[in-house]
Every structure is written in C-alpha cells, then in structure tokens.
Amino acid sequence: MASAISANRAELLAIANAVASEKMIDKSIVIEAMEEAIQKSARNRYGAENDIRAKLDPRSGDLRLWRVVEVVEHVEDYFKQVDLKQAEKLQPGAKIGDFIVDPLPPVDLGRIDAQSAKQVIFQKVRDAERERQYDEFKDRAGEIITGVIKSVEFGHVIVNLGRAEGVIRRDQQIPREVPRVGERVRALILRVERTNRGPQIFLSRAHPDFMKRLFAQEVPEIYDGIIEIKAAARDPGSRAKIGVISRDSSIDPVGACVGMKGSRVQAVVQELQGEKIDIIPWSEDTATFVVNALQPATVSRVVIDEEESRIEVVVPDDQLSLAIGRRGQNVRLASSLTGSAIDIMTEAEASEKRQKEFTERSKTFEEELDVDETLSQLLVAEGFSELEEVGYIDIAELATIEGFDEELATELQNRALEALERREEGQRQERRALGVEDALADLPHLTEAMLVTLGKAGIKTLDDLADLATDELIARKRGGEQRRRGGNDRRDRSERSEDKGGVLGEYGLNEEQGNEIIMAARAHWFDDEPEVEAVEVEPISEEAADAESSQ
C-alpha cells in the first residue's frame, strides 16, 4: 500500500512538472489546479455542503485533505459546525467561535471523478496559458514578428507565432499578395487584445509603421537614431513615400536609406512585394517639404492656408499629370505625408483664380466704400481683402500707401466702419427674423454673423445653446476637398475625407472662448436655485454659559 501511495505521489509530481514544462507556465499554477480538482472530487464523495480543502506538497507529493468546521455551542449545520466536545477531540484547547481542521482520509478517484478532475486541470492550465500569452505580447505592439502561415480563413491569414497565434485581417494584407499555408511571413504587431477566448494578436503588413520597422532593420543609422523617419504614407503593394532627416550633418539620410547600389531599399521593396518607395528629405519648412513630397513633379509655387490646413500647389501645365499621379496616387500620398489637404492647379488656373479673387474684392470695396474702380483695385493690390482690415488698421499705416494722404485714409476708414455697421444691422435683422433671442447677443465672443449661423442651425434660445458641448459649437472641419486629375481627363474629381465640424467651426473660435460661451449660456440654469439664508446667532453671555455648564 505504501509503495502504491508513493507511486501516486511521484506520478502527481511528474504530471505537474510535465504540464508546466510543456505549456511554459509556473508549476505552482498546475499544483493549484490539481488541488482544486481533488477538492471538487472530495466534495462529490463527502457532500458538496462541506468546506473541503486539499493541499499537495510540491516537493514530496504528500496530499492532505481536510474540512473546515466552526466550533459552536449548538450545532445547526452538521456539515460545517461541531460542538465544543467534538472539537476538543479534533483540536485540544478549541473555543467557541474557532474554525478548526477535521482531517479526511484520501479519496480514490473514480472514472467520473477523474474525468471531472482532468477537465478542471485542463481549464485552469488553459487560462494560465492564455494569461501567459497575453503578458508576453501585450507590450510588443509596434514590433515586427516572424511566423508561419497556419491557415487562411475567409480571407484572414492565421499565423503561428510559436507560443501563440496571430491574425492578419484582409484589410491589413498587401493587395494581390497570395498567402500560402506553411510559408514564413513577417508582419507588424498592430495591437493585442484580451478576450474570453484568449489574447487576440492583430498583425499588419499594410500599415506604414511596418515599412518604417523594415527600414530600421536594414539601415543601421535608423536603428541607432542617427536618421529618423519623420513621416510615412503607403498605398500598400503599389507605392509609398517616407520623409527622413539626419541628426548628423555629415550623413545623407536619403543616400543611407537607399544604400550601396540601392541594396537597402531593395530589401524593403522585396518584402513589400515590389512596392515602389520614394525617399524624401524631410524639412521643418512646410512649403519645402511639400515640394519634396510631390517629386518627381516640378512645383512652381506653394501657398499655405494654415487656418484651413490646406496647401495650394501650382505646377507648370506639362507637370500636372505627373504631380497628380496615376489615379491621384502621388498627390494623395503627398497629402497623407504632410498631413494637409493639397490642391493641385496649373499656372493658368492659378492666374485665373487670382484674377477672379482680385475682381471680387475690388468690387466689394467699390460698392461698400463708394469709391471708384482705380482706388478699390489699389487697396486690393496693397493686400487688403476684407472691410475689417481697412476699418481697424492704423491711420498712419493706411496713409503710407502711394497716392494716399491722412485725410483720404481717414475718410476710407470712416466709410469702412459705416459699411461694417450696415452689414451688422442687416445681420441683426436677419437674426431676429430667424427667431434668435436677443439674450444670445449678450453672450461673450458672439457676433451677429455667428448668431445668424446659429439661427440657421436651429439654435435660437439660451437653452438650445447651453445643451451643446464645446466641440459641437466650435470644432473646425478637418481634411477637406482634394482636387485630383489624372491622364487627359480634365474633369475635377473630389474626394472628401472630413469630420463634421462644430456649428461655429468656420469662425476660428478657440476652446477657451467656446467654454466661456457655453458657460455663459448655462448661467441662467442656476438663477432659480434657492439661496441658503444666513441665520445670525446671538452670542451667549458668560452667565448663561456658566449656568449651562453647571447643568
């Protein structure tokens, strides 16, 4: 019997060691799973109402089984309680209220119990293995990992990573790349999520960071931090652009990434299934970077609209198709690389646009200021585009324009201010016609033009405005309309990628101003709250205090 027990002990420890080694988890987790399985089987044998515990010594293999009972004066639950007399037999010196141990003989696991215990152990080990996998990969997002393609299911590629499995979803694969079971594949760890079925490791071969990491592996200067990839944009499987900068003036960042006879860039190109890569010197000057990003096209002029986050690029007529690229690819990648919407136009179109703007502004000044065409055109030529600029500029500065004197400058400014007042009055009437309350006009930062915009959006009362979040009021539209032309097709094709902005997004209000407007609109909500009435307490005289203390 003793040899049989010894064999059982040795067998339990051997199983624990084997499972821990195979699954690469802590042996204590396997021991804990075994103890839980034995406890479950013992409850089936002695009754589920008992509080039964099991302890397996991880060194000797000794197994102890006991139940925990409470010492009480009158026993009500015979499974979990004992009286003081019985408790003295189990543990001398036991007192009422103590919890003591009642040893139990080992149980022989029957076929059903053994199967149940096996399921408990497997589940515990599986949970531990999933947790180990999650801990191993949770901090590795952004790394490149190599695995073997296990299967392809509904277009998604399942990759065996050795100790876990990852998935390359269809939208994260390189187009026209045909995955084959058994092939080795490199991919970027995009993110790791914990789920009920274990960790989900999402991989990508189409993300721009995958290309960045490949360059870091091929170019030692990038790995060492001497060269940095500041921006990257990809059309997976077709073309890509990266902007690079060198921390060492003696090292050419483009040349280092290309390598001797193109060896370094070709290694990346082969991994990306022949994807053409344009390596561009990055510049802090936006205009310079845009010119570089649109290579190989030649750029004549760059106009940057920082407020709208848009860039207008003028190219010679013969460079239009090259700048835009096939199906708009070149300008789309350049736009993604710079983070701004890019409008491409020819010199003839730019000239036509400037002439149109010049005419419109001249006409506005001519009508609003009641001046002749020559004077209005002179104002536009000097850089004035809005009535506000004329109305609020310093008189001395306005008088420095050739042909102007202080008297003429003062007259023009007075006419501009009168025109602005007429415009504001017209907007005020429109606002009232829309039903916008006068109370909104008293709020800070809001102009009559803004109030008209609010009215057209259905915001007409303080409550309507107070219900808005700051972003809903002032958030500006991002992105915009990017003009693209390809081949000989001269029709404009627009591609919108913009988020819906706030109601007053076009007016350039900042977050602080937006908060002030919203809080001012909500102020009336607190007007009706009852004020706490202060009660004046009369001081207690010394005689009264002495009398109270004596009581």
LUMBA-556123 format. One record per residue: x, y, z of N, C-alpha, C in turn. Coordinates in steps of 0.02 Angstrom, whole numbers, plus 50000, padded with zeros to 5 digits. Layout:
XYZXYZXYZ/...
This chain:
500424994050000500005000050000500445006350000/500985005750041501435011550046501765012949979/501945007549943502265008549878501775011549828/501135009549834500635012249789500545019649800/500525021549867500455028749882501055032549856/501645029649866502245032949843502235033949767/501985028649732501935029149660501455034649639/500895035049675500405040249660500705047249670/501095047849725501415054349737501885056149680/502295051349663502785052549609502425054149544/501875050649532501505051749470501205058749468/500925061049523500625067749526501155073149512/501735072449544502265077449533502525077149462/502575071149435502815070549366502335073749317/501685072849329501185075949286501235083549291/501295086049353501335093349363501945096249328/502515092849334503125095249302503075095049226/502775089749199502715089049127502255094349097/501675095449130501205100449105501505107449108/501835109049164502135115749172502675116949119/503065111749105503605112449056503325113048985/502815109048969502535109148901502175115648886/501785118048934501395124148923501775130448941/502375129648970502805135348988502445139949037/502155136749088501835140649141502135138549208/501995142349260502265141049326501985134449353/502425130449383502225123949411501695124849465/501745130349503501265131549558500555132049532/500475134549470499805135149440499515128149428/499945123449404499715116649392499545113249458/499965114249509499835111349576499165114049602/499055120549595498425123549617497835120549580/497915119249515497375116149476497225109149501/497755105449517497655098649543497285098749610/497495103349654497165103949719496425105549711/496265110149664495575111949652495175105949625/495495101849582495155095949555495025090749609/495525089849653495435085049707494895087349756/494875093949770494355096649814493665095349784/493595096349719492955095349686492735088049691/493205083449681493045076249685492865074349756/493225077249805493085075649876492395078049896/492185083949871491515086449886490985081749858/491125079049799490655074249769490595067949813/491155066049846491155060049887490865061249956/491055066849989490845068150058490245072750063/490045075750008489475080350010489695087449992/489335090449946489515097149921489435102449974/489055100750029488945105750082489565106850124/490035102150122490645102750162491125107750132/491485111250177492015115750156492665111850157/492805108650101493375104050097493965107350063/494565106350092495175109150064495665103450050/496105104550000496625099649983497285103249977/497825100049996498495102949991498975097649965/499295099249908499785094749878500475097749886/500905094149922501585096649933501975096249867/502225101949841502555101849775503235098349776/503505096849836504155093449840504085085949852/503695084249904503635077149921503065073649887/502555077549865501965074549834501445072449885/501565073749951501075071950002500425075849990/499865072149996499215075149986498835075050052/498615080950075498215081450136497515083950118/497025080850150496325082650137495985083950203/495625089350208495275090950270494665095250256/494235095750307493665100250301493715105350358/493485111250346493505116650396492815117150428/492815116850496492185117350532492245122650586/491665125350606491645130650657491405127550723/491725129650777491535127250844490965131550869/490395128350883489805131950907489515128550969/489085132051004488785129251064488235124351046/487805126350996487275121850974487345120950899/487425114750878487545113250807486895113750768/486905117750715486335118350670486495115450601/487115116150580487335113450514487885108350527/487705101850524488175096550541488745096050491/488675099150433489205098850382489765103850397/489585109550428490085114950437490175117050510/489835113550556489885115450626489985109250670/490325110250727490395104950778490305108150846/490105103950895490045106650963490715106550998/490745109351055491385110151091491685103451110/491275098551129491525091951149491865088451091/491545088551032491845085450973492465089250951/492455095850959493025099950939493635098450981/493535096851046494095095151090494465089051065/494095084251035494405078251009494845079850948/494595084550907494965086250846495555090850860/495455095650906495975100550920495915102650993/496335099851036496305101651108496375109151117/495975111851163496005119051177495565123251133/495165120051090494715123851045494195127551086/493995133451062493495137651097492925139151049/492375141351079491795143151040491985148750992/491805148050928491965153150878492575151550837/492975146650858493575144850819493385140850757/493805141350707493755137050648494325132050651/494155125550651494665120350659494645115650599/495165111550596495255106950540495055099950560/494655096850518494445089850528494755085650473/495305082050487495645078250434495185073050402/495275071950337494885067050300495355062150266/495145055850260495575050950225495595052550151/496155050850117496195052050044495635048350008/495425051149953494885047949913495195044749851/494915039149832495115036049769494675038949714/494985041949664494605045049611494315039749564/493665039549559493345035149512493415037749441/493135034149393493205036049323492885042849310/492285043949338491935050349326492295055949362/492515054549426492875059649463493535061549428/493865056349403494505057649369494395061949307/493865060449270493715064349210493555071649228/493165072549282492995079249305493615082949328/494055079349364494675082449387495105084449328/495115080249278495515081649217495265088049183/494605088949179494325094949148494505101249187/494475100649254494655106449296495385108349285/495815103349283496535104749273496655107749205/496345104949153496435107549085496205114749080/495615116349111495355123149107495815128049143/496055125949201496505130249240497155131549202/497415126249173498045126849134497935131049072/497355130149039497205134048979497155141548996/496825143149051496775150149072497455153149087/497885149149121498555151549137498965152549074/498875147949025499245148548963499035154848924/498385156248923498135162248889498405168548923/498425168548989498685174349025499425175249011/499785169649007500505170048991500615172848922/500195170748874500255173248806500105180748803/499595182848839499425190048839499985194148870/500255191848926500805195448959501415195848914/501525190548874502115190348831502055195348773/501455196348747501375200448686501065207348698/500795208648758500415214848769500835221148759/501485220748774501925226648768502345226548705/502165222248657502575221648596502255224748535/501715228648545501405232048488501915236648455/501945236348388502425240348351503055236448332/503115230248356503695226148337503535222048274/504065220048240503995215348184504115208348210/503685203748191503745196848214503695192148154/504025186548158504015181648104503635175448126/503215172948083502835166848098502725162748036/502355157348045502195152747989501445152847978/501255153547915500535153747899500225146947914/499745146947960499415140747981498815139147937/498415144347922497825143347881497585150047854/497125149847806496815155747778496055154747784/495725158847825495015157947838494635164247819/494205163647770493795169347746494225175347728/494805173947699495245179347678495715181747732/495605179747795496045181747850496585176447859/497205178547869497775174047874497925172747948/497915166347968498085164348036498825162348036/499205165648081499935164648082500135161448149/500525156048144500795152748204501415156548225/501395159448286501955163448311502375159548360/502275152948363502655148848409502275147548473/502235152548516501885151748580501175154548577/500985157248520500315160048512500155160348438/499555162748423499335163648354499125170848343/499275173348284499065180048265498645179748202/498315185348186497895185548126498055191948087/498125190948021498195196647976497525197347941/497135202247960496485203147930496555205247857/496025204347820496055205647748496265212747732/496025217647771496195224547756496905226447777/497255221947812497945223247833498445219147792/498205216147738498655212347694498845216647634/499395214947602499605218447542499185215747484/498845220247448498425217947392498825213747342/498475208947314498755204447263499285199747291/499415199947356499875195247387499495188847404/499735183147382499385176747392499725172847448/499415172547507499715168747563499635161247552/500155157547569500145150247562500295147047629/499915141947645500005138347709500705135447711/501045136447768501715133847777502265138847762/502095144547729502595149647714502745153747776/503375155947780503555160647833503355167647813/503125171547861502885178247846503095183047902/503275189147882503435194347931502865199347933/502705201747993502155206548000502265210848062/501915216348064501945221048120501405219048171/501595218948235501085217848287500705224448296/500095224448272499695230548272499415232048341/499095227048371498835227848439498685220948467/498635220648534498485214348569497885215648615/497365211648607496765212548647496625206248689/496385207348750496195201648793495465200048782/495315193848765494625191648753494485185348794/493855183248794493665177148831493985170948800/494145171248736494445165548702495205165848703/495475170448742496195171148745496415177548710/497055178948711497295185148680497215185048605/496985190548576496945191348504497515195848482/497965193048441498545196748417498425198648345/498325205148333498175207548266498825209948232/498955207248173499565208748136499395212848074/499905216048046499795220147986500415220047942/500295219747876500835220647827500705226847784/500135230247797499945236047756500055242647793/500185242347858500255248547897500905252047881/500915258847879501545262447866502095260847916/501905259247978502425257648028502785251248012/502475246647974502805240447953503405242247908/503295246847862503835249147818504375252647859/504175256747907504675260147949505115255047985/504815249848014505195244848051505655240948005/505435239647944505865236247896506475240347880/506385246847872506965251247859507425251347920/507145251147980507555251048040507985244848044/507735239248016508115233048015508665233147962/508535236647907509005236647851509505242447855/509325247847890509755253847892510005254747964/510635253247978510895253848047510825260948074/510885266048030510845272948054510155274448083/509625271448056508955272348083508895268848150/509145262748154509135258948217509505262648272/510065265848254510475269448304510205276348320/509695278748282509395285148296509735290948262/510235289548219510575294948182510105297748128/509735293248096509245295248046508555293548073/508085298048063507405296948088506905297548030/506435292848029505885293247981505335297448013/505255303647989504785308348019504065307247996/503975304647936503295303647910503305297947859/502755294447853502705289047804501985288447780/501915286847717501245285847687501305280147637/500785275847635500805269947592500165269047553/500245266647492499715263647454499935256347447/499755251947495500065245347502500095241447436/500695238847422500795234847362500915238847300/500845245547303500925249647243501475254847252/501385259447299501875264847306501865267547377/502435270347397502485273247464502965279047463/502905283447514503355289047522503555289447596/504195290847608504425291947677504845298347679/504755302147733505155308147743505675306847796/506325307747780506865306047826507285312247840/507595312247900508025317847921508625314847958/509205317947951509815315547983510005320148041/510205317048097510445320848155511175322748146/511515319448099512215320748086512275323948016/512525330048014512545333747950513005330347899/513445325947922513905322647876513595316547843/512995314647864512665308647837512065310747797/512045308547733511475309947690510925304947706/510345307247732509825302547752509535298547694/509455301747636509185298247578509675292947554/510295294847547510805290147524510885284247571/510855285547636510935280047684510355275147679/509745277647667509165273147661509175269347595/509445272347543509485268947478510015263447481/510595265047510511135260147516511545259547452/512085255747457512525254647400512145251147344/512105254547287511755251947228511025250147244/510745253647293510045252547310509915246247350/510435243447380510355236947414509875237247473/509905242747512509485243047571508745244047554/508615248747510507915249947492507625244047454/508045240547414507795234847377507585229147422/507935228447479507745223147527507045224547554/506885230947567506225232747591505705231847536/505885233947475505435233347418505235226047406/505715221547411505575214447400505095211747453/505195213847516504745211647570504045214247559/503985220147528503325223247516503055221647447/503285216247418503025213747354503095218847298/503695222047293503825226547238503545233547245/503335235347305503055242047316503595247447305/503465252147261503945257447246503955262447304/504575264247325504645268647383505025274847364/504715280747375505045287147365505335289447433/505985290347436506315292647497506455300047490/506155304047535506135311347528506465314547588/506895319547578507175323247636506625327247671/506575326247735506055329747774506305336747792/505845341547794506025348447811505505351347858/505745355447905505275358847950504865364047913/505135366647858504775371447816504255367647775/503625369047789503075365347757503105365847681/503235371847656503245372747583503795368447550/504385368347581504935364347555504765356947556/504465354847612504285347747618503755345747567/503285350147554502765348747503503085348047434/503545352547418503885352147353504255345447347/504595343347401504945336947400504455331047395/503895331647431503415326047433503085324847366/503035330047325502705329247259503185326947205/503815325647223504285322947174503985316647142/504125315447078504615318647034504355324946997/503755327447015503485333246980503835339547003/503865344446958504155351046973503605355746996/503725359447050503235363947079503445371147068/502985375347045503135382347033503035386547096/502505385147133502345389447190501915385647240/502005387247304501615384047358501295389547400/500645389147409500275393847452499965389847509/500125391747571499885387947630499345391847666/498785388447678498245391247718498235387447784/498585390347835498655386847898497995386047935/497545391047928496895390647963496485384747939/496475383747873496075378347844496475371847838/497135372147856497585366347849497565363747777/497625368447730497615366747659498225369747626/498445366547573499035368847536498845369147462/498965374847432498835375747361499495375447324/499545370847278500175369747241500065371347168/500495375647140500445377547070501015374147032/500855370746977501355367246937501295369446864/501835368746826501775370146754501275365446721/501005367546664500495363546631500735356446615/501365355846593501615349346573501785344846633/501735347546695501895343646755501255341446792/500675343346767500055342046803499935334546814/499955330746761499825323546767500335320146812/500965322246806501495319346847501395320946921/501195327046936501095329047005500505325347037/499985324246998499405320847025499515313247028/499845310646977499985303446976499395299446951/499535293246940499005288646915498455287946967/497855289446946497265289146990497365293447053/497735298847046497835303447102498295300847157/498685295647141499085292347193499635296947221/499975300547178500545304647200500315310147248/499795313847229499555319247271499225316547334/498915310647330498595307747389499125305747441/499665302747418500205300847464500545306947493/500655312047451500965318247474500525321647527/499875321447517499405324447565499435320647631/499455314047628499495309947689500155311147724/500685311947685501355312947713501405319647750/501115324847723501155331547752500605332847803/500075328747802499525329747849499065335547830/499095337747768498665343347745498355341547678/497765344447666497445343547601497825347747549/497945344747491498335348147439497895349247377/497875355347353497535357047291498065358047237/498005354247184498475354847128498135358847072/498485363947046498215367746990498795370146946/498615371346883499125373846836499235381246846/499755383946815499895391146821499325395246790/499035392646735498485396246703497875396546749/497735390946782497165390746829497295395146890/497915395146914498085399346971498005406746953/498225408446893498165415346871497435417346866/497025412846839496305414146832495975414946900/496185410746948495905411147015496085417747049/496735419647042496945425947073496575431947043/496475431646976496125437046942495405437546966/495095431746975494405431546998494355434447069/494815432347113494805434947181494935442547182/495395444747140495555451847135494935455847114/494575453247064493975456647039493435456847093/493325451147128492805450847179492955455647237/493575455747259493755460247314493705467547294/493925469047233493885475947208493155478147205/492725473647181492015475147175491715476547244/491925472547294491675473447362491865480347389/492495482147382492725488647406492385494347368/492295493347303491985498547262491265499947285/490905494647301490195495447322490145497647394/490525494547439490445495947510490745502647530/491295504547498491635510847517491435516647472/491045515047418490815520247372491415524047342/491895520047315492485523047283492515520747211/492955523847171492995521847101493405515447095/493405512647035493735506247022494485506547034/494785512147016495515512847024495715512447097/495355515947141495515515947212495395509147244/494855505947224494705499347253495235494247232/495455494647169495975490047146496645491347180/496775497647197497385499347232497385496347302/496815496447335496765493447401496905485947399/496615482547348496725475347341497455473947325/497745478047282498445477047263498905477947324/498705481947372499095483047432498995477547484/498575472547469498485466847513497865466847556/497425471847547496805472047585496285467347552/495975463247593495475458647566494795459147602/494785461947661494165462447700494045469647723/493415471447732493245478047757493545479247827/493565473947868493835474647935494565476947934/494935474747884495635476747879495705484247867/495245486947827495265494147813495005497947874/494485495347906494165498847961494575499348024/495005494348036495345494248101496105494848094/496365496448035497075497448027497265504348053/497895505148073498135511648097498115516748040/497845522548053497775527748001498455529347969/498975529848010499635531547984499875526447934/499735520047948499945514847902499555515147837/498905516547842498485517147782498705523047739/498935528447773499135534547737499805533747701/500185528347716500835527347684500775524547613/500165522347595500065519747527500175525447477/500515523847423500685528847373500035532047345/500015538647346499435542247321498925543747375/499025541047437498575542247493498865547747538/498415551347571498625555847625498195554347686/498315557747741497965556247803497215557647797/497045562947759496335564547750495965559047713/496275556447659495965551147620495925544747661/496455543247699496475537247740495915537447792/495815543447824495295544147875494605543247844/494495546047785493855545447751493705538247734/494205534647708494105527547690493945523447752/494305524847806494175520947867493475522247894/493255528547892492585530147915492055526647873/492165526547807491695523047763491695515547776/492285512747791492325505547805491945503947869/492015508147920491665506947983490905507647974/490695512547934489975513247919489715507147882/490105504547834489905498647796489835492647842/490305492047890490275486547938489655487047982/489485493248001488885494248042488255492448003/488235494347938487655492547897487605484847890/488185481747881488175474447873487935471147937/488165473847995487965470848058487225471948071/486955477748052486245479048060485835474348018/486065473047957485715468347913485725461347943/486285459347972486325452848003485895452548066/485845458148102485415458348161484685457248142/484475460448089483775459648066483655452448043/484155449648008484085442647985484045437948044/484465439348095484465435148155483795435248190/483495441248196482845441848229482305438548187/482365439048121481875435748077481905428148085/482505425648102482575418448113482315416248182/482165421148225481895419548291482415418448345/483035420848333483555420148383483465425348437/483445423148500483315427648557483855433048563/483655438848586484135444248598484625442448654/484415437948698484845435948754485505432948729/485485429648671486095426648644486585431948622/486325437848603486765443248580487185446048637/486975444848699487345447348757487905442748779/487945436848748488465432048768489135434248740/489685432548773490345434748750490545431348684/490945434948644491265432448583490795431348524/490145431748534489675430348480489525436748440/489605436448374489435442048331488755440748299/488485445848266487845445048233487885439748178/488455439348143488535434248091488505427248122/488825426448180488805419948215488105418348237/487735423348260487045422148283486595420048225/486725422848166486345420748106486485413448091/487125411548096487325404548084486995399948135/486965402148198486635398048250485885397348234/485575402848214484865402548197484715397848141/485145397848089485045393348032485135386048053/485515384948107485625378148132485085376148183/484585380548194484045378948240484195380448313/484735384148326484915385948395484695393048406/484135393948443483815400548447483715403048518/483825398648567483725400748637484355399148677/484375401948738484935400448783484975393048798/484395389848807484385382648822484655378648763/484475380748702484725377248643485495377348642/485775383248656486495383948655486815380448715/486495380948772486775377848833486815370248829/486385367248789486385359948782486975357348740/487325361848706487885359748664488515358548705/488925353848681489605353248708490055358248671/490625359748700491065364648668491275362548598/491435356048590491645353548523491075354348473/490455353248495489895353848449489795361048426/490065365748465489985372748448490555375348404/491185373648423491745377048390492205372548349/492115365848353492595361348319492625362948244/493235363348219493325365048149493325358748107/493135359348045493155353747999493875352147982/494025345647983494705343447966494695340147897/495265340447866495305337547799495035342347750/494655340047703494375344547654494315341247587/494285345247537494175342847469494835343047432/495035337347408495675336947374495565335947300/495795340847260495685340347188496185335447158/495945331147115496375326347083496205326047009/496715325846968496605324946897497105319746872/496895315446827497345310346802497305309746727/497875308246695497895307246623497655313346585/497235312146535496975317546494496275319746516/496035316546570495375318146595495415324846633/495075330046606495135336746635494585338246686/494195333246701493645334546748493905334046820/493665338546862493855338346932493485332646966/493865328747004493565323547043493755324647116/493255325347158493395327147227493305321147273/493745320947321493715315547370493675318647439/493125317747474493035321047539493235316247595/493625318847640493815315047699493815319847758/493235322247777493195327347828492725325247883/492895327347943492455326248001491975332048005/491375330648028490875335948036491105340748090/491135347248073491375352248121490815354748165/491005359548210490505362548254490085367648216/489555369948248489095374648216489465381048196/489915383448239490285389548226491015387948207/491135382048179491815379948163492165384548115/491785387948071492095392148019492365398748046/492205400448109492395406948135493045406948174/493345401148183494005400848215494025402248289/493485400948325493475401848397493915396448430/494285398348483494695393348517494285390148574/494595385148605494235381248656494045385548716/494485389948736494335394248794493735398748780/493705401548720493125405748702492495401548699/492545395548671491965391148667491705389448736/492155388048783491945386448851491585392448883/491855398348871491545404348900490835405348873/490745404248809490075404948779489585400048809/489795393648813489355388448840489175389748913/489685391648954489555392849025489105398949035/489195404148993488765409948998488045408248979/487955403748931487285401648910486945397448965/487355393949005487075389749058486965393449124/487195399649127487165403249191486455403849217/485965404649172485265405549195484975399349227/485295393549215485055387449246485105387849323/485585391849347485715392049419485375397949453/485025402149413484705407949442484125406149488/483785400549473483195398749512483355394549574/483995392949585484165388849643484065392949706/483735390049757483615393849819484275395449855/484325401649877484915403549914484855401349986/485405399350016485405397350086485395403650128/484855404350168484785410450208485225410150270/485625415250279486075415450336485685416950399/485815413350453485485414450518485985417350565/485815423050592486265426450639486165423450708/486715421250739486695418250806486935423250856/486525424450907486715429250959487235426151005/487735429851025488245427051070487945425551139/488185420251170487935418151236488325421951289/487965424651337488295428451391488685423651436/489165426451474489575422251518489145418951572/488625422751597488195419851648487805413851622/487545414551559487165409051530487605403051517/488215404451495488685398951481488855395151544/488955398951600489125395651663488535391451687/487925394251678487335390551701487245384151661/487395384451595487305378551552487815373151569/488435375451585488955370451601488825367151668/488515370951715488375368151780487835362851777/487375363551727486855358551717487155352051691/
